[in-house]
């Protein structure tokens, strides 16, 4: 993964351009595998935000009238964004949003030809109060008709297109029913009573990468993203101006698996997250970008006083962010077109002892030149004797491959080891020995090419009221489990019946308070061979 275009904001930044290591505030590291390591710089400048055209209604029913056409914008980024002087255009007219208009994260902004959209003309179940009326705002290039086509072209074969531009004429978002788009004219934008700079342009003369809906128009049709921020669209949805598009049955065109790899911050910046991108066409969505928000003032709200980073991942399917200090975060990922948006809130907890040696993560870093390169991170390694990597053909019977002994280190440490690629050995795990002679196992990794998947895993992480465990068993037997809190006390235990193969088991967290926990699974009631999972309840 290569990270570029880093833009950060922090309240105690004093210089415009400084190397990250010199910033006196919390910041993340990025997992840059050689040869892609690069210098990362920071600037006292907030990320630009992620504003999308989320829904629009180009042709109202006769009962609603032309002025009930609407366009809904959405700030999907975790960053508040100033959209003042942004321009919405279809090539015939332009609408300039008044200056000093700020959209909070997740906030909608509805533009229409009247102040109020009655029930059935804006929302199916409620009345919508419009944020900007283009017929009274004095913010359009020329007056927009109140009958006939109005702002957008009615039905037929017209390729209704909408373009959202920032005050400098950078394209923020662009959608069209189909290509080629309808002919445009030269447009000079409004200054909105002197608050914005007037711009002159012709959409047909601009280079615009349109997202194409590929669906027909018709009377009373509206178009909405299948889920908020997605790249896929649906025709004639349940109209939801100023409300979420996430209707029952609508699924996103790209999905994500989110995991907390390092759930605790030990020794200053040990937290990390891993996102797996799931798509049938990586070429159409990569490079992926993301914005990471850090709630540095711990008020539970992301605002302009917080800390933001942006990054780009060029190699599917993984996005890794490491070096996170204890705190509350939100990460928003996006495809190359600026959609396929998804946000995840998570918390990195302060460091608490649970086991003598604590496994932070275990992963396959690369597979090159007929060698697997494994990487893992342990904390409290002053209690560590050695770590053995083991291989298996079936995922159940393992033999040792190599071992690393470490008797003198302390604190947090990262290890790597090279293992020859063997076609019949597709499963690997770590056996971690404490100096007192006890040991435990890392979850098993299943290797497919240069991609690894966990055979035993706990999810979701963070969890709410229920945790699911995937446990691979080589035969039928009874296993016991313990849930251990941050102070090392067992607060929940039980037994489960496992069948040969992969078992999916629920563990209720209903009565657990928010915080960091560890689950130990003792196979065959043998407490000397536990599998360890770490998770956060929030």
C-alpha positions in Angstrom: 0.0 0.0 0.0 1.4 3.4 -0.9 0.2 6.5 1.0 0.2 9.9 -0.8 -1.5 13.3 -0.4 -1.4 13.5 3.4 -3.3 16.5 4.8 -3.5 17.0 8.5 -5.0 19.4 11.0 -4.1 19.8 14.7 -4.7 22.6 17.1 -1.0 22.7 18.2 0.6 22.8 14.7 2.8 25.9 14.4 4.4 25.4 11.0 2.8 24.8 7.6 5.0 22.0 6.6 6.8 19.7 9.0 7.8 16.1 9.1 5.2 14.0 11.0 7.6 12.9 13.7 7.9 16.6 14.8 4.2 17.2 15.2 3.4 17.6 18.9 0.0 15.9 18.8 -1.5 12.4 18.3 -0.9 11.0 14.8 -1.1 7.7 13.0 1.6 5.8 11.2 0.9 4.1 7.9 1.8 0.6 6.9 4.3 1.2 4.1 5.9 -2.0 2.9 9.3 -1.6 1.1 9.9 -0.4 -1.7 6.9 2.0 -1.1 8.2 3.7 2.0 8.0 7.5 1.7 8.2 10.6 3.8 4.9 11.8 5.1 4.3 15.5 5.7 1.7 17.4 7.5 0.1 20.8 7.0 -2.1 23.0 9.1 -5.0 22.5 6.8 -8.2 20.5 7.2 -9.2 17.8 4.7 -11.5 19.0 2.0 -14.3 16.7 3.0 -16.3 14.2 0.9 -19.5 15.8 -0.4 -21.6 13.9 -2.9 -24.8 14.3 -5.0 -26.8 11.7 -3.0 -30.2 12.0 -4.6 -32.1 14.1 -7.1 -35.6 14.4 -8.6 -35.5 15.8 -12.2 -39.2 15.3 -13.1 -42.0 15.7 -10.6 -45.5 14.5 -11.0 -48.1 17.0 -12.1 -49.5 17.2 -8.6 -46.2 18.4 -7.2 -45.2 20.8 -9.9 -41.9 21.8 -11.6 -40.6 23.7 -8.6 -40.6 20.5 -6.5 -37.5 19.3 -8.3 -34.7 18.8 -5.8 -31.0 18.0 -5.4 -29.7 16.5 -2.2 -26.1 16.9 -1.2 -24.5 14.9 1.6 -21.2 15.3 3.5 -20.1 11.8 4.1 -16.7 12.7 5.4 -15.9 12.7 9.1 -14.7 16.3 8.5 -17.0 19.4 8.7 -16.9 21.1 5.3 -17.5 24.6 4.1 -19.6 24.3 1.0 -20.1 28.1 0.6 -19.7 29.2 -3.1 -19.9 25.6 -4.3 -21.7 25.4 -7.7 -24.4 22.9 -8.8 -24.8 22.9 -12.6 -26.5 20.9 -15.4 -24.9 22.8 -18.3 -27.9 25.2 -18.8 -28.1 26.8 -15.3 -25.9 27.1 -12.2 -26.8 27.4 -8.6 -24.2 28.9 -6.2 -24.5 28.0 -2.6 -24.2 31.1 -0.3 -20.9 31.7 1.5 -20.3 30.5 5.1 -22.4 27.4 4.6 -21.0 24.6 6.6 -22.1 20.9 6.5 -21.4 18.8 9.5 -20.3 15.1 9.1 -23.4 13.2 7.8 -25.5 16.3 7.2 -27.7 16.7 4.2 -28.3 19.9 2.2 -31.4 20.1 0.0 -31.7 22.5 -3.0 -35.1 22.9 -4.7 -37.3 25.4 -6.4 -39.5 26.1 -3.4 -39.1 26.5 0.4 -41.1 23.4 1.4 -41.6 20.1 -0.3 -44.9 18.6 0.7 -45.2 15.0 1.7 -45.0 12.8 -1.4 -43.0 15.5 -3.3 -39.8 15.3 -1.2 -40.2 12.6 1.3 -42.8 9.8 1.1 -43.6 10.1 4.8 -42.9 13.7 5.8 -42.6 17.4 4.7 -39.2 18.7 3.8 -37.9 22.2 4.6 -35.5 23.1 1.9 -32.0 24.5 2.7 -31.8 26.6 -0.5 -34.6 27.8 -2.8 -33.1 28.5 -6.2 -36.1 30.7 -7.2 -35.6 33.1 -4.3 -31.9 32.9 -3.3 -30.5 35.2 -6.0 -27.8 32.7 -6.5 -28.5 31.3 -10.1 -26.8 32.2 -13.3 -30.2 33.1 -14.9 -33.8 32.7 -13.7 -34.8 29.1 -13.6 -38.3 28.3 -15.2 -41.1 27.4 -12.8 -43.0 25.4 -15.4 -42.0 22.9 -18.0 -38.5 21.6 -17.8 -37.5 23.7 -14.8 -33.9 23.3 -13.6 -33.6 19.8 -15.1 -34.9 18.2 -18.3 -38.2 16.4 -18.1 -38.2 12.7 -19.1 -37.9 11.5 -22.7 -34.4 10.7 -23.9 -32.7 13.6 -22.1 -29.5 12.7 -20.3 -30.0 14.6 -17.1 -26.6 15.5 -15.7 -25.5 17.2 -12.5 -22.1 18.5 -11.7 -20.9 19.7 -8.3 -17.9 22.1 -8.3 -16.0 23.8 -5.5 -15.3 27.6 -5.6 -12.2 27.0 -7.7 -14.1 25.0 -10.3 -12.6 21.7 -9.2 -15.1 18.8 -9.9 -16.3 17.4 -6.6 -19.0 15.0 -8.0 -20.6 14.4 -11.4 -23.5 12.1 -12.4 -25.5 11.6 -15.5 -28.3 9.4 -16.7 -26.3 8.3 -19.7 -23.6 9.5 -22.1 -23.3 11.7 -24.1 -24.7 14.4 -21.8 -27.1 17.0 -23.2 -25.5 20.1 -24.9 -24.4 22.8 -22.6 -24.1 26.6 -22.9 -21.6 29.2 -21.6 -22.6 30.0 -18.0 -21.6 32.8 -15.7 -22.3 32.1 -12.1 -23.8 34.4 -9.5 -21.8 36.2 -6.9 -24.6 35.7 -4.4 -24.7 39.3 -3.4 -20.9 39.7 -3.6 -20.1 36.8 -1.3 -18.6 34.6 -4.0 -16.4 35.0 -7.0 -18.2 34.8 -10.4 -17.0 32.0 -12.7 -17.6 31.5 -16.4 -17.5 28.0 -17.9 -19.1 25.6 -20.4 -19.5 22.0 -19.1 -19.0 20.5 -22.5 -15.5 22.1 -22.6 -14.5 20.7 -19.2 -13.0 17.3 -18.5 -15.5 15.6 -16.4 -15.5 11.9 -15.3 -19.2 11.3 -14.9 -20.7 8.5 -12.9 -23.3 7.0 -15.3 -26.6 5.8 -13.9 -27.6 3.9 -17.1 -31.4 4.0 -16.5 -34.4 5.5 -18.2 -36.3 8.6 -17.1 -40.0 9.0 -16.6 -42.7 11.1 -14.9 -42.2 11.5 -11.2 -38.9 9.7 -11.3 -36.1 10.3 -8.8 -32.7 8.8 -8.6 -30.8 7.9 -5.4 -27.7 6.1 -4.4 -28.5 2.6 -3.3 -27.1 3.4 0.1 -25.8 6.8 1.2 -22.5 7.5 -0.5 -22.6 4.4 -2.7 -21.6 4.3 -6.4 -24.7 2.3 -7.3 -28.0 4.0 -8.0 -31.7 3.1 -8.0 -34.5 4.6 -9.9 -37.7 5.8 -8.3 -36.6 5.1 -4.7 -38.6 5.9 -1.6 -37.9 9.7 -1.9 -35.8 10.7 1.0 -34.7 14.3 0.6 -32.8 15.3 3.8 -32.9 11.7 5.0 -31.0 8.5 4.6 -31.2 6.4 1.4 -30.5 3.2 3.3 -33.8 1.5 2.5 -34.5 -2.1 3.4 -33.1 -4.5 0.8 -30.7 -2.0 -0.7 -27.1 -3.2 -0.6 -23.9 -1.4 -1.4 -22.0 -2.2 -4.5 -18.7 -2.5 -2.6 -18.5 -3.9 1.0 -15.8 -3.8 3.6 -14.6 -5.9 6.6 -13.3 -3.8 9.4 -11.1 -5.1 12.2 -9.2 -3.7 15.1 -5.8 -5.3 14.9 -4.2 -3.4 17.7 -7.1 -2.6 20.1 -4.8 -1.1 22.8 -2.2 1.6 22.8 0.9 0.3 24.5 4.2 2.2 24.5 2.7 5.2 22.6 0.9 4.4 19.4 0.3 0.7 19.3 -3.3 0.8 18.0 -4.0 -0.3 14.4 -7.0 -1.1 12.1 -7.3 -3.3 9.0 -10.0 -2.9 6.3 -10.5 -5.5 3.6 -12.2 -4.1 0.5 -14.6 -6.6 -1.2 -15.4 -6.0 -4.9 -15.7 -7.9 -8.1 -13.8 -5.2 -10.0 -10.9 -3.7 -8.1 -9.7 -1.9 -11.2 -12.8 0.3 -11.3 -12.5 1.4 -7.6 -8.8 1.7 -7.0 -6.9 3.7 -5.8 -9.0 3.8 -2.6 -8.7 6.9 -0.4 -9.6 7.5 3.2 -9.9 10.2 5.8 -9.1 9.4 9.4 -10.6 11.7 12.1 -9.2 11.8 15.7 -11.4 13.2 18.4 -8.5 14.9 20.2 -10.6 16.9 22.6 -12.6 13.8 23.6 -16.1 15.5 23.3 -17.6 12.8 21.0 -18.0 15.2 18.1 -15.7 15.6 15.1 -15.2 19.3 14.4 -12.6 21.8 13.1 -10.7 21.6 16.3 -9.9 17.9 15.8 -7.1 16.1 13.9 -7.5 14.7 10.4 -5.3 12.7 8.0 -6.0 11.5 4.5 -4.3 8.7 2.6 -4.5 6.6 -0.6 -4.2 2.9 -0.9 -3.1 1.6 -4.3 -2.9 -2.1 -3.7 -6.1 -4.2 -3.1 -7.7 -5.5 -1.0 -6.2 -4.1 2.2 -6.1 -0.8 3.9 -3.9 -0.7 7.1 -3.5 2.2 9.5 -1.1 1.7 12.4 0.5 3.7 15.2 -2.8 4.9 16.7 -2.7 6.4 20.2 -5.5 5.7 22.6 -8.6 7.7 21.7 -11.8 7.8 19.6 -11.6 7.7 15.8 -13.7 7.7 12.7 -12.3 6.5 9.3 -14.1 7.0 6.0 -13.0 5.1 2.9 -13.9 6.0 -0.7 -13.3 4.6 -4.2 -11.5 6.4 -7.0 -14.7 8.1 -8.1 -15.3 9.5 -4.6 -18.2 7.2 -3.8 -18.5 3.7 -2.4 -18.3 5.5 0.9 -18.2 3.8 4.2 -17.4 5.1 7.7 -16.3 3.2 10.8 -16.1 4.5 14.4 -13.7 2.8 16.7 -11.8 3.3 20.0 -8.2 2.5 20.8 -8.0 1.8 24.6 -5.1 2.5 26.9 -2.8 -0.4 27.7 -3.8 -2.8 30.4 -2.2 -6.1 31.3 -4.2 -9.3 30.6 -1.7 -12.1 29.7 2.0 -12.0 30.4 2.8 -11.5 26.7 0.2 -9.9 24.6 -0.3 -10.5 20.9 -1.1 -7.3 19.0 -1.4 -8.8 15.5 -0.1 -11.6 13.2 -0.2 -11.2 9.5 1.3 -12.2 6.1 3.3 -9.1 5.0 4.3 -10.4 1.5 4.9 -13.4 -0.7 7.8 -12.8 -3.1 10.7 -14.8 -4.5 9.1 -18.0 -3.2 9.2 -16.8 0.4 6.4 -15.9 2.7 7.3 -12.9 5.0 5.3 -13.0 8.2 5.1 -10.1 10.7 3.7 -10.0 14.2 3.7 -7.6 17.1 3.9 -8.5 20.8 3.7 -6.3 23.9 5.3 -6.9 27.3 8.0 -9.0 25.6 10.1 -8.9 28.8 8.0 -12.0 29.7 8.7 -13.6 26.3 10.9 -16.7 25.9 10.5 -17.5 22.2 8.0 -17.6 19.4 7.7 -20.5 17.0 6.0 -20.3 13.6 4.2 -23.5 12.6 2.8 -24.8 9.3 0.0 -27.2 8.3 -1.5 -28.8 5.3 -5.0 -29.1 6.7 -5.2 -26.3 9.2 -5.3 -28.7 12.2 -2.1 -30.7 12.4 0.9 -28.3 12.7 4.7 -28.8 12.7 7.3 -26.2 13.6 9.1 -24.3 10.8 11.3 -21.8 12.6 11.7 -20.1 16.0 12.8 -16.7 17.3 14.1 -16.4 20.8 14.0 -13.0 22.6 15.1 -13.0 26.3 16.4 -9.4 26.6 13.8 -7.1 25.0 11.0 -5.3 26.8 7.8 -3.4 25.9 6.4 -3.4 22.4 8.3 -5.2 19.6 7.6 -6.2 16.0 9.1 -9.3 14.5 9.4 -10.6 11.0 10.5 -14.0 9.6 10.9 -15.5 6.1 9.5 -19.0 5.4 10.0 -20.9 2.1 6.7 -21.2 0.1 5.5 -24.8 0.1 2.6 -25.6 -2.1 1.0 -28.1 0.3 1.4 -25.9 3.4 -1.3 -23.3 3.2 -1.9 -22.7 7.0 0.4 -21.0 9.5 0.2 -20.0 13.1 2.3 -18.7 16.0 3.1 -20.5 19.2 4.1 -17.9 21.8 6.0 -19.0 24.9 6.1 -17.1 28.2 9.2 -17.3 30.4 7.2 -19.2 32.9 6.7 -22.0 30.4 3.1 -21.3 29.5 2.1 -20.6 25.9 -0.8 -19.7 23.6 -1.5 -19.6 19.9 -2.3 -16.8 17.5 -5.3 -17.4 15.2 -4.5 -19.5 12.1 -3.8 -17.7 8.8 -5.0 -19.4 5.6 -2.7 -18.4 2.7 -3.9 -17.9 -0.8 -1.2 -16.4 -3.1 -0.1 -13.3 -1.3 -3.4 -12.8 0.6 -4.1 -14.3 4.0 -7.3 -14.9 5.9 -7.8 -15.8 9.5 -9.2 -19.3 9.9 -10.1 -18.6 13.6 -11.4 -15.1 14.2 -13.6 -13.0 16.4 -16.0 -10.4 14.9 -17.3 -7.7 14.8 -14.5 -5.8 16.4 -15.5 -3.4 18.0 -18.5 -5.4 19.2 -21.8 -4.3 20.7 -24.0 -6.8 22.4 -22.7 -10.0 20.7 -19.4 -11.4 19.6 -19.1 -14.1 17.0 -16.2 -16.6 17.0 -15.2 -18.7 13.9 -13.4 -21.7 15.4 -11.8 -24.5 13.2 -11.9 -27.9 14.8 -10.1 -31.0 13.6 -12.7 -33.3 15.2 -15.8 -33.2 17.4 -15.2 -32.2 21.0 -16.1 -29.8 23.8 -14.2 -26.6 24.3 -14.3 -24.1 27.1 -13.9 -20.3 26.9 -13.1 -17.4 29.2 -13.8 -13.7 28.7 -11.1 -11.7 30.6 -11.4 -8.0 31.4 -8.6 -5.4 31.3 -7.6 -6.1 34.9 -7.1 -9.8 34.1 -10.2 -11.1 35.9 -12.4 -13.7 34.3 -15.9 -12.3 34.1 -17.6 -14.8 31.8 -17.0 -18.4 31.0 -18.7 -21.4 29.4 -18.4 -24.4 27.2 -19.3 -25.0 23.5 -19.7 -28.1 21.4 -17.5 -28.0 18.3 -18.0 -30.1 15.2 -15.2 -31.0 12.7 -14.7 -28.1 10.4 -15.3 -24.4 10.9 -17.8 -23.5 13.7 -19.5 -20.1 14.1 -20.4 -19.5 17.7 -22.1 -16.5 19.4 -21.0 -15.1 22.8 -23.3 -12.7 24.4 -21.8 -9.4 25.7 -25.1 -8.1 26.9 -24.0 -7.5 30.6 -20.5 -6.4 29.9 -19.4 -2.8 30.3 -17.6 -1.0 27.5 -13.9 -1.7 27.4 -11.1 -4.0 26.3 -11.4 -7.8 26.7 -9.7 -11.0 25.7 -11.3 -14.4 24.9 -9.3 -17.6 25.5 -10.5 -20.8 23.9 -9.2 -24.0 25.6 -9.4 -26.8 23.1 -10.4 -30.2 24.5 -10.5 -28.7 27.9 -6.7 -28.3 27.7 -5.8 -25.0 29.4 -2.2 -25.3 28.2 -3.2 -24.7 24.5 -5.5 -21.7 24.4 -6.3 -19.6 21.3 -6.3 -15.9 22.1 -8.7 -13.2 20.7 -8.7 -9.6 21.7 -11.8 -7.3 21.2 -13.4 -4.1 22.3 -17.0 -3.7 23.4 -18.4 -0.2 22.8 
